[in-house]
Amino acid sequence: MNHTSSPESHGIEFNDATLADLQRRLRRVEGQVRGVQQMLSARRDCRDVVTQIAAANKALEQAGFVLVAAGLTWCLEDPRRSAAAGYDIGDVQKMFLKLA
């Protein structure tokens, strides 16, 4: 399994596919937020703006769930390694609850 980490990284390591998926999702959210800003500048209808904010919020929430699911998988693959890195199942459960 190919993992992405850097010398200064500590903790959960994400495989390249998960990292690429998360970055793609976050770029999409970034574009949605820019779109909301443009809608406000153009004085678009409040209902339309709220709809776009809700979409961006949902997309960001989904990115968070992908992140936590990957973290949970990482912890379950090797509980000793994850505990040594400062993450146990309880930590990942707490992250999930922050999103729920």
MARDOTOR-179711 format. One line per 10 residues: number of its first residue (from 1); their letters; for each residue x, y, z of C-alpha. Coordinates in pm, 1 decimal, decimal comma. Example, Ala and Ser with C-alpha at 12.3 -4.5 7.8 and 13.67 -1.06 7.14 Angstrom:
2
1	as	1230,0:-450,0:780,0  1367,0:-106,0:714,0
! end
This chain:
100
1	mnhtsspesh	0,0:0,0:0,0  145,7:334,7:-100,4  126,6:587,3:181,4  196,4:955,8:170,9  390,3:1104,5:457,8  652,1:1365,8:506,0  937,9:1389,0:753,9  736,1:1630,5:969,9  411,4:1429,8:957,2  298,6:1246,1:1265,6
11	giefndatla	-1,1:1024,3:1301,5  -233,7:877,2:1046,7  -89,0:802,8:704,8  -327,6:815,3:410,9  -275,3:621,0:92,8  -230,4:821,4:-225,5  -581,9:747,9:-355,3  -745,4:870,8:-33,9  -528,4:1180,3:-25,7  -611,1:1259,2:-389,7
21	dlqrrlrrve	-983,0:1208,7:-321,1  -972,3:1441,1:-20,4  -785,1:1708,4:-213,4  -1034,1:1683,3:-500,4  -1326,6:1716,6:-261,0  -1171,1:2017,0:-87,9  -1098,9:2190,0:-420,3  -1465,1:2142,6:-509,1  -1570,5:2298,4:-176,4  -1330,0:2585,1:-236,0
31	gqvrgvqqml	-1492,5:2648,9:-574,3  -1838,3:2635,9:-419,8  -1742,0:2892,4:-156,8  -1598,0:3121,5:-424,1  -1926,5:3081,6:-609,3  -2119,3:3187,5:-298,7  -1899,0:3495,5:-268,6  -1970,4:3582,4:-631,1  -2341,3:3530,1:-577,2  -2334,0:3771,6:-284,5
41	sarrdcrdvv	-2141,4:4028,6:-487,2  -2400,0:3993,7:-762,7  -2676,1:4034,7:-502,4  -2838,0:3706,0:-597,6  -3156,0:3590,4:-430,0  -3106,7:3480,4:-69,7  -3269,0:3141,7:-134,4  -3017,8:3065,7:-409,7  -2725,8:3168,0:-189,6  -2848,5:2954,6:99,3
51	tqiaaankal	-2888,0:2658,0:-135,6  -2524,6:2694,5:-243,8  -2404,2:2735,0:115,6  -2589,4:2415,2:207,2  -2426,0:2232,7:-85,6  -2078,4:2352,0:16,7  -2145,0:2255,1:376,6  -2258,0:1905,4:273,6  -1951,7:1860,0:50,9  -1719,5:1965,9:333,7
61	eqagfvlvaa	-1898,6:1731,0:571,3  -1853,1:1443,9:325,0  -1480,0:1519,3:300,6  -1463,6:1499,2:678,8  -1634,3:1160,9:680,0  -1393,9:1029,0:415,2  -1105,6:1150,2:632,7  -1240,5:985,7:947,0  -1326,4:661,1:764,7  -970,7:644,3:630,8
71	gltwcledpr	-838,2:711,7:980,0  -1053,2:438,5:1128,6  -935,0:194,2:863,0  -575,0:290,2:934,9  -623,8:232,2:1307,7  -790,5:-104,9:1257,2  -519,9:-227,7:1018,3  -257,2:-210,6:1292,9  -382,2:-98,9:1635,0  -33,4:-98,5:1790,1
81	rsaaagydig	106,9:126,0:1516,9  -183,6:366,3:1545,5  -157,8:378,6:1924,6  216,0:446,0:1896,0  135,4:733,0:1657,6  -105,0:877,9:1913,0  -428,4:752,6:1759,5  -640,8:480,1:1903,6  -993,1:382,8:1808,3  -1131,8:616,8:2075,7
91	dvqkmflkla	-955,7:914,4:1916,6  -1102,9:836,9:1576,4  -1447,6:789,0:1731,0  -1417,2:1135,7:1886,4  -1328,7:1280,8:1545,0  -1635,1:1110,3:1396,9  -1858,2:1253,7:1668,7  -1728,9:1603,6:1593,9  -1867,1:1561,7:1242,2  -2195,4:1396,7:1341,0
! end
